[in-house]
């Protein structure tokens, strides 16, 4: 069962992963020649309203042309790279095993194939910068302060979904041949870190369920977001798994969205990006669907990403957020802004604009000195999330 690992996630700046679906029809063949930059068009908009309606909208080329501004670049390419990955030999067998795990807590063996796919070049400063701008625009509407113009091929219309003030925005972009699909997921809108908005209440509920050790039970004064706390240092694992799988939560909505996406594009490489809660959801979907390549990008002055924004007197707790997780699956690209730039640890540095304008927009001197563009992506070792004892009911 994969859901118990949810407490190991932290709201990272950017999570990117990819996947190649198996099918009876052979996917496009890719040779070993150097990879050309990928260029993307917006294809679909997806949203879930407050009354649980699922909304899906195709974006025709004419709509992109109407929204493009004169004089702007016609495309913003991303640099890919070849990486090895695993995929289930049978999609039906994979979903059957997942249902068995969720419904009966039983495992089932699955056959896997090793494949070579195209993923985002996370060693490229430009690639990280453009992906980060996509995650920023998911919070906004066109024309709002802070909106990044990305050109007509990068019109991130996910923010149009927020115009109704109740929906969770997501957007899908694709290369002309549909070989690569990008899904951008909005993160938390929190007033206490300079955000806020119509989704903030539901964002907060999902944050407290995903990032606390047990239902946001910090102490006896807190109102929990689920009923799984069993006293002392104990939490009911089965109860917690069921709470996390509730159909109204962002995780379940995300799994349905991912299934729809892979149905529409069975041979495509899929990249997911997001900031804060959006980045964590992208990571969680990656674990759920056995997608191995997960990258987090953050800096050391951010107490949320570093896992230090906890305790009853922390900024997060004072804002009503139980951010008790700190570990990252996959690999992390960490900018040491405390040592290199003398930044003070401050929750206000958590915003995606901060990492775009002050980190990714300019070369990172410590990396340039050793012939790199960004810090090396490394896995975390021996990370312990919580001392709470999770027991089976």
C-alpha positions as CSV (number, residue, x, y, z in Angstrom):
1,X,0.0,0.0,0.0
2,X,1.5,3.3,-1.1
3,X,-0.7,5.7,0.9
4,X,1.1,5.5,4.2
5,X,4.2,7.1,2.6
6,X,2.2,10.3,2.2
7,X,3.5,11.7,5.5
8,X,7.0,11.7,4.1
9,X,6.2,14.5,1.7
10,X,7.0,18.2,2.1
11,X,5.7,21.1,0.0
12,X,8.5,21.5,-2.5
13,X,8.9,24.2,-5.1
14,X,8.9,22.0,-8.1
15,X,8.3,18.3,-8.6
16,X,8.7,16.9,-12.1
17,X,8.3,13.3,-13.3
18,X,7.5,11.4,-16.4
19,X,5.9,8.2,-17.6
20,X,5.4,6.3,-20.8
21,X,2.2,4.2,-21.2
22,X,2.1,0.7,-22.6
23,X,-0.4,-0.1,-25.3
24,X,-1.1,-2.5,-28.1
25,X,0.0,0.1,-30.6
26,X,3.8,0.8,-30.7
27,X,4.8,4.2,-29.5
28,X,6.9,6.5,-31.7
29,X,10.5,5.3,-32.1
30,X,13.2,7.6,-30.8
31,X,16.8,7.3,-32.0
32,X,20.0,8.1,-30.1
33,X,20.7,11.4,-31.8
34,X,21.0,14.5,-29.6
35,X,17.6,15.6,-28.4
36,X,16.2,18.8,-29.8
37,X,14.3,21.2,-27.5
38,X,10.7,20.4,-27.0
39,X,8.0,23.0,-27.7
40,X,4.6,22.9,-26.2
41,X,1.0,24.1,-27.0
42,X,-1.8,24.3,-24.5
43,X,-4.3,21.5,-25.3
44,X,-6.7,21.0,-22.4
45,X,-8.1,22.7,-19.2
46,X,-9.3,20.7,-16.2
47,X,-11.0,21.7,-13.1
48,X,-13.2,20.4,-10.2
49,X,-15.8,22.7,-8.9
50,X,-16.8,23.0,-5.2
51,X,-19.9,20.9,-5.9
52,X,-17.7,18.0,-7.3
53,X,-18.4,18.6,-11.0
54,X,-15.4,17.6,-13.2
55,X,-14.9,20.1,-16.0
56,X,-12.8,19.4,-19.1
57,X,-12.2,21.8,-22.0
58,X,-10.2,21.5,-25.2
59,X,-8.2,24.5,-26.3
60,X,-8.2,25.0,-30.1
61,X,-5.3,26.7,-31.8
62,X,-7.5,29.7,-32.6
63,X,-7.9,30.4,-28.9
64,X,-4.1,30.5,-28.5
65,X,-3.7,32.8,-31.4
66,X,-6.4,35.2,-30.0
67,X,-4.6,35.3,-26.6
68,X,-1.1,35.8,-28.0
69,X,0.4,39.2,-27.7
70,X,2.1,40.9,-30.7
71,X,5.8,40.9,-30.7
72,X,6.2,38.1,-28.2
73,X,8.3,35.0,-29.0
74,X,6.3,32.2,-30.7
75,X,7.7,29.4,-28.6
76,X,9.6,28.7,-25.4
77,X,11.4,25.3,-25.7
78,X,12.4,23.1,-22.9
79,X,15.6,21.0,-23.0
80,X,14.9,17.3,-22.6
81,X,17.2,14.4,-21.8
82,X,17.0,10.6,-22.1
83,X,16.5,8.6,-19.0
84,X,15.7,5.0,-18.1
85,X,12.5,4.2,-16.4
86,X,10.2,1.2,-15.6
87,X,6.7,0.7,-16.8
88,X,4.2,-2.1,-16.2
89,X,4.0,-4.7,-19.0
90,X,0.2,-4.7,-18.6
91,X,-1.7,-1.5,-17.7
92,X,-4.8,-3.6,-16.8
93,X,-2.7,-5.7,-14.4
94,X,-1.2,-2.6,-12.8
95,X,-4.6,-1.1,-12.1
96,X,-5.9,-4.5,-10.8
97,X,-3.0,-4.7,-8.4
98,X,-3.6,-1.1,-7.2
99,X,-7.3,-1.8,-6.5
100,X,-6.4,-5.0,-4.6
101,X,-3.9,-3.1,-2.5
102,X,-6.3,-0.3,-1.7
103,X,-9.3,-2.5,-1.1
104,X,-7.8,-5.5,0.6
105,X,-4.3,-4.5,1.7
106,X,-2.9,-7.3,-0.4
107,X,0.1,-7.2,-2.8
108,X,0.2,-8.7,-6.3
109,X,3.2,-9.2,-8.5
110,X,3.5,-7.2,-11.7
111,X,5.8,-7.6,-14.6
112,X,7.9,-4.5,-15.5
113,X,9.8,-3.5,-18.6
114,X,12.8,-1.1,-18.7
115,X,12.3,1.7,-21.2
116,X,14.1,4.8,-22.3
117,X,12.0,8.0,-22.3
118,X,12.5,11.8,-22.6
119,X,12.4,13.8,-19.4
120,X,13.0,17.4,-18.5
121,X,16.7,18.3,-18.2
122,X,16.8,19.2,-14.5
123,X,20.5,20.1,-14.8
124,X,19.4,23.1,-17.1
125,X,18.8,26.4,-15.4
126,X,16.5,27.5,-18.3
127,X,14.4,24.4,-18.1
128,X,13.9,24.8,-14.3
129,X,13.1,28.5,-14.8
130,X,10.4,27.9,-17.4
131,X,8.8,25.0,-15.4
132,X,8.8,27.2,-12.3
133,X,7.1,30.0,-14.2
134,X,4.4,27.6,-15.3
135,X,3.7,26.7,-11.6
136,X,3.6,30.4,-10.7
137,X,1.0,31.2,-13.4
138,X,-1.3,28.5,-12.1
139,X,-2.0,30.8,-9.1
140,X,-3.1,33.8,-11.2
141,X,-5.3,35.1,-14.0
142,X,-3.9,36.7,-17.1
143,X,-3.0,40.3,-16.4
144,X,-2.7,39.9,-12.6
145,X,0.3,41.3,-10.9
146,X,3.0,38.6,-10.9
147,X,1.9,36.9,-14.1
148,X,4.8,35.7,-16.3
149,X,4.3,36.0,-20.1
150,X,5.5,32.8,-21.7
151,X,4.6,33.3,-25.3
152,X,1.7,31.9,-27.3
153,X,3.0,28.3,-27.0
154,X,3.2,28.7,-23.3
155,X,-0.1,30.4,-22.5
156,X,-0.7,28.7,-19.2
157,X,-4.5,28.9,-19.2
158,X,-4.9,26.9,-16.0
159,X,-5.5,30.2,-14.2
160,X,-8.6,30.7,-16.2
161,X,-10.1,27.9,-14.1
162,X,-9.7,30.1,-11.1
163,X,-11.9,32.7,-12.6
164,X,-14.9,30.9,-11.0
165,X,-13.2,31.4,-7.6
166,X,-14.0,27.9,-6.5
167,X,-12.1,25.5,-8.8
168,X,-8.8,23.8,-8.4
169,X,-6.8,24.9,-11.5
170,X,-4.7,22.6,-13.7
171,X,-3.6,22.8,-17.3
172,X,-2.2,20.4,-19.9
173,X,0.3,21.4,-22.5
174,X,1.6,19.1,-25.3
175,X,4.3,19.0,-28.0
176,X,2.9,19.1,-31.6
177,X,3.2,15.4,-32.0
178,X,1.9,14.6,-28.5
179,X,5.1,12.8,-27.6
180,X,5.3,14.8,-24.3
181,X,2.5,16.2,-22.1
182,X,3.0,18.6,-19.2
183,X,0.5,18.9,-16.4
184,X,0.8,21.9,-14.1
185,X,-0.8,21.9,-10.6
186,X,-1.6,24.9,-8.4
187,X,-0.3,24.9,-4.8
188,X,-1.6,26.4,-1.6
189,X,-3.2,29.8,-1.5
190,X,-2.4,30.9,2.0
191,X,-2.9,34.5,3.3
192,X,-0.2,34.2,5.9
193,X,2.5,33.8,3.3
194,X,1.2,36.5,0.9
195,X,-1.5,34.5,-0.8
196,X,-5.1,33.7,0.0
197,X,-8.1,33.3,-2.3
198,X,-11.2,31.1,-2.9
199,X,-9.4,27.8,-2.6
200,X,-7.4,28.6,0.6
201,X,-9.8,26.8,2.9
202,X,-9.7,23.5,1.0
203,X,-6.0,23.9,0.3
204,X,-5.4,24.2,4.1
205,X,-7.5,21.0,4.8
206,X,-5.4,19.1,2.2
207,X,-2.2,20.5,3.6
208,X,-3.0,19.4,7.1
209,X,-4.0,15.9,6.1
210,X,-1.0,15.4,3.8
211,X,1.8,17.0,5.8
212,X,0.9,16.2,9.4
213,X,1.9,12.9,11.0
214,X,-1.7,12.2,12.1
215,X,-4.7,14.4,11.1
216,X,-3.1,17.6,12.2
217,X,-3.2,16.6,15.9
218,X,-0.5,19.0,17.1
219,X,-1.8,19.1,20.6
220,X,-5.2,18.9,22.4
221,X,-6.2,22.5,21.3
222,X,-6.2,21.6,17.6
223,X,-9.2,20.4,15.7
224,X,-8.2,17.4,13.7
225,X,-8.9,16.9,10.0
226,X,-9.6,13.2,10.4
227,X,-10.5,10.8,13.3
228,X,-7.4,8.5,13.3
229,X,-5.6,9.7,16.4
230,X,-5.6,7.0,19.0
231,X,-3.9,8.8,22.0
232,X,-0.3,9.1,23.0
233,X,2.0,8.6,20.0
234,X,-0.4,6.3,18.1
235,X,-2.3,6.8,14.8
236,X,-4.6,4.3,13.1
237,X,-2.9,3.4,9.8
238,X,-6.0,2.0,8.1
239,X,-8.1,5.0,9.2
240,X,-5.4,7.3,7.8
241,X,-5.3,5.5,4.5
242,X,-9.0,5.7,4.1
243,X,-9.0,9.4,5.0
244,X,-6.4,10.2,2.4
245,X,-8.3,8.3,-0.3
246,X,-11.5,10.3,0.1
247,X,-13.0,11.2,-3.3
248,X,-13.3,14.9,-2.4
249,X,-9.5,15.3,-1.7
250,X,-7.0,16.6,-4.1
251,X,-5.1,13.3,-4.2
252,X,-8.1,11.3,-5.4
253,X,-9.0,14.1,-7.9
254,X,-5.4,13.9,-9.1
255,X,-5.4,10.1,-9.6
256,X,-8.6,10.4,-11.7
257,X,-7.0,13.2,-13.7
258,X,-3.9,11.1,-14.4
259,X,-6.0,8.2,-15.5
260,X,-7.8,10.4,-17.9
261,X,-4.6,11.9,-19.2
262,X,-3.0,8.5,-19.9
263,X,-6.2,7.3,-21.6
264,X,-6.1,10.3,-24.0
265,X,-2.3,10.0,-24.6
266,X,-1.3,6.3,-24.2
267,X,2.1,6.7,-25.7
268,X,3.2,10.0,-24.4
269,X,5.8,10.9,-21.8
270,X,4.1,12.8,-19.0
271,X,5.7,15.5,-16.9
272,X,4.0,17.0,-13.9
273,X,5.0,20.2,-12.2
274,X,3.7,22.2,-9.2
275,X,4.7,24.5,-6.4
276,X,4.1,23.8,-2.7
277,X,1.0,21.6,-2.3
278,X,1.0,21.3,-6.1
279,X,4.5,19.9,-6.2
280,X,3.7,17.5,-3.4
281,X,0.7,16.2,-5.2
282,X,2.8,15.7,-8.3
283,X,5.2,13.7,-6.3
284,X,2.5,11.6,-4.6
285,X,0.9,10.8,-8.0
286,X,4.4,9.7,-9.1
287,X,4.6,7.2,-6.3
288,X,1.1,6.0,-6.8
289,X,1.7,5.2,-10.4
290,X,5.2,3.9,-10.0
291,X,6.9,6.8,-11.7
292,X,10.5,6.7,-10.6
293,X,11.8,10.1,-11.5
294,X,10.9,12.8,-9.0
295,X,12.9,16.0,-8.5
296,X,12.3,18.7,-5.8
297,X,13.8,22.2,-6.1
298,X,14.0,24.4,-3.0
299,X,16.4,26.5,-0.8
300,X,17.6,26.3,2.7
301,X,16.0,29.5,3.9
302,X,12.5,28.0,3.4
303,X,11.4,26.4,6.7
304,X,8.5,24.6,5.0
305,X,10.7,22.8,2.4
306,X,13.4,22.2,5.0
307,X,10.9,20.6,7.4
308,X,11.5,23.1,10.3
309,X,8.2,24.9,10.2
310,X,6.7,22.9,13.1
311,X,6.0,23.2,16.8
312,X,3.2,25.1,18.5
313,X,5.0,28.5,18.2
314,X,6.2,28.1,14.5
315,X,4.9,30.4,11.8
316,X,3.0,27.4,10.2
317,X,1.3,26.4,13.4
318,X,0.3,30.0,14.2
319,X,-1.3,30.1,10.8
320,X,-3.1,26.8,11.5
321,X,-0.9,24.5,9.4
322,X,0.6,21.3,10.8
323,X,3.6,21.0,8.6
324,X,5.3,18.0,10.3
325,X,6.8,16.3,7.3
326,X,10.3,17.0,6.0
327,X,11.5,14.1,3.9
328,X,11.6,14.1,0.1
329,X,11.4,11.0,-2.1
330,X,13.4,11.0,-5.3
331,X,16.1,13.6,-5.5
332,X,16.4,17.2,-4.4
333,X,18.2,20.2,-6.0
334,X,18.9,22.4,-2.9
335,X,20.1,26.0,-3.2
336,X,22.0,26.8,0.0
337,X,20.8,30.4,0.3
338,X,21.6,30.6,4.0
339,X,25.3,30.0,3.6
340,X,25.8,31.4,0.1
341,X,23.5,34.5,0.3
342,X,23.2,35.0,4.0
343,X,19.4,34.7,3.8
344,X,17.5,34.4,7.1
345,X,15.2,31.5,7.5
346,X,11.7,33.0,6.9
347,X,8.4,31.5,5.8
348,X,8.0,34.4,3.4
349,X,10.8,33.0,1.2
350,X,8.5,30.0,0.4
351,X,6.8,31.7,-2.5
352,X,7.5,30.5,-6.1
353,X,8.2,34.1,-7.2
354,X,11.1,34.2,-4.7
355,X,12.8,31.1,-6.3
356,X,12.1,32.4,-9.8
357,X,13.4,35.9,-9.4
358,X,16.2,35.4,-6.9
359,X,17.5,31.9,-7.7
360,X,16.6,30.5,-11.2
361,X,16.7,33.8,-13.1
362,X,20.4,34.1,-12.6
363,X,23.4,31.7,-12.7
364,X,24.1,30.1,-9.4
365,X,27.8,30.9,-8.6
366,X,28.6,27.8,-6.6
367,X,27.4,25.6,-9.5
368,X,29.1,27.7,-12.2
369,X,32.4,27.4,-10.4
370,X,32.4,23.6,-10.9
371,X,31.0,23.7,-14.4
372,X,27.3,23.2,-13.6
373,X,24.2,25.3,-14.1
374,X,22.3,24.3,-11.0
375,X,23.1,22.4,-7.8
376,X,23.4,18.6,-8.2
377,X,20.2,16.6,-7.6
378,X,20.8,14.2,-4.7
379,X,18.7,11.7,-2.8
380,X,18.1,12.2,0.9
381,X,19.5,9.6,3.2
382,X,18.3,8.3,6.6
383,X,15.5,10.9,6.8
384,X,13.1,10.3,9.7
385,X,9.7,12.0,9.4
386,X,7.9,11.5,12.7
387,X,8.2,9.8,16.0
388,X,4.5,9.0,16.1
389,X,3.8,5.2,16.1
390,X,1.4,4.3,13.3
391,X,-0.5,1.1,14.2
392,X,-2.8,-1.2,12.2
393,X,-6.4,-1.2,13.4
